[in-house]
């Protein structure tokens, strides 16, 4: 049974920082690409940051220079360090695990954690 459990969300004032964690179980974590997505009220879910199994990262333009994604394969955990937070960063943040193997997609989602940034 695959589980992705996010933690670290909360409320913060603009300019503040939060660190999200996502602990995985039930998968061979090191071979999965891991990502953080977010969904604000009334908006579609969007990719925030991704780190693949080779530890290559990419970021949405809106968070470049402010967010940092990292992973610890020994702890089966992916992190999202969020600095210089803005009110528009307010959303539910979701952890994602993805793998494509021989044309078969394996994809899992966490339950989400709320991040609220006040001005």
C-alpha positions as CSV (number, residue, x, y, z in Angstrom):
1,X,0.0,0.0,0.0
2,X,1.5,3.3,-1.1
3,X,1.3,6.3,1.2
4,X,2.5,9.8,0.7
5,X,2.1,11.9,3.9
6,X,2.7,15.6,3.8
7,X,3.5,17.8,6.8
8,X,4.7,21.3,7.5
9,X,1.9,23.4,6.2
10,X,0.5,26.3,8.1
11,X,-0.1,30.0,8.3
12,X,2.6,32.5,7.8
13,X,2.9,36.2,7.0
14,X,4.2,37.4,3.7
15,X,7.9,37.2,3.5
16,X,8.0,34.3,5.8
17,X,9.2,30.7,5.3
18,X,7.8,27.2,5.6
19,X,9.3,23.8,4.9
20,X,7.0,21.0,3.7
21,X,7.9,17.3,4.0
22,X,6.5,14.3,2.3
23,X,7.2,10.9,3.7
24,X,6.7,8.0,1.3
25,X,6.1,4.3,2.0
26,X,5.2,1.3,-0.1
27,X,7.3,2.4,-3.1
28,X,11.0,2.1,-4.0
29,X,11.4,5.8,-3.4
30,X,14.8,6.3,-5.0
31,X,13.6,5.4,-8.5
32,X,10.6,7.7,-8.5
33,X,10.4,11.3,-9.7
34,X,8.9,13.4,-6.9
35,X,7.0,16.6,-7.2
36,X,5.1,19.2,-5.3
37,X,1.9,20.6,-6.8
38,X,-0.5,23.2,-5.5
39,X,-4.1,24.1,-6.0
40,X,-5.6,27.4,-5.0
41,X,-9.4,27.8,-4.6
42,X,-11.0,28.0,-8.0
43,X,-7.8,27.2,-9.8
44,X,-6.4,24.1,-11.4
45,X,-3.7,22.1,-9.8
46,X,-0.3,23.3,-11.0
47,X,3.2,21.9,-10.8
48,X,5.4,23.8,-8.3
49,X,8.7,21.9,-8.3
50,X,9.9,18.5,-9.3
51,X,13.0,16.4,-8.6
52,X,13.8,13.3,-10.5
53,X,15.7,10.1,-9.6
54,X,18.9,11.7,-10.9
55,X,18.3,14.7,-8.6
56,X,17.6,17.1,-11.4
57,X,15.2,19.8,-10.4
58,X,12.8,22.1,-12.2
59,X,10.5,24.8,-10.9
60,X,7.5,26.8,-11.9
61,X,8.6,30.3,-13.0
62,X,6.5,31.8,-10.2
63,X,8.6,30.1,-7.5
64,X,12.1,30.1,-9.0
65,X,14.6,31.6,-6.6
66,X,12.2,31.3,-3.6
67,X,11.5,27.6,-3.4
68,X,13.9,24.7,-3.2
69,X,13.0,21.0,-3.6
70,X,15.3,18.3,-2.2
71,X,15.1,14.6,-1.4
72,X,16.6,12.2,1.1
73,X,16.4,8.7,-0.3
74,X,17.5,7.1,2.9
75,X,14.5,8.7,4.7
76,X,12.2,8.3,1.7
77,X,11.3,11.9,2.1
78,X,11.0,14.9,-0.3
79,X,11.1,18.4,1.0
80,X,10.0,21.8,-0.2
81,X,11.7,24.8,1.3
82,X,9.6,27.9,0.7
83,X,11.1,31.3,1.3
84,X,9.8,34.9,0.7
85,X,6.3,33.6,0.7
86,X,3.6,35.7,-1.0
87,X,-0.2,35.7,-0.5
88,X,-0.5,34.2,-4.0
89,X,1.3,31.2,-2.7
90,X,-1.7,30.3,-0.6
91,X,-3.0,26.9,-1.7
92,X,-3.2,23.2,-0.8
93,X,0.1,21.7,-1.6
94,X,0.3,18.1,-2.8
95,X,3.1,15.6,-2.9
96,X,3.4,13.5,-6.0
97,X,5.4,10.4,-6.9
98,X,5.7,9.4,-10.6
99,X,7.4,6.7,-12.6
100,X,7.1,5.7,-16.2
101,X,8.4,2.2,-16.9
102,X,7.9,0.3,-20.2
103,X,4.9,2.5,-21.1
104,X,3.2,1.9,-17.7
105,X,2.6,5.0,-15.5
106,X,2.8,4.7,-11.8
107,X,1.6,7.8,-10.0
108,X,0.6,8.5,-6.4
109,X,-0.7,11.6,-4.5
110,X,-0.6,12.7,-0.9
111,X,-3.7,14.1,0.8
112,X,-2.4,17.7,0.7
113,X,-1.4,20.2,3.3
114,X,-2.7,23.8,3.5
115,X,-0.4,26.7,3.2
116,X,-1.9,30.2,3.9
117,X,0.1,33.4,3.5
118,X,-1.3,36.6,4.8
119,X,-0.4,40.0,3.7
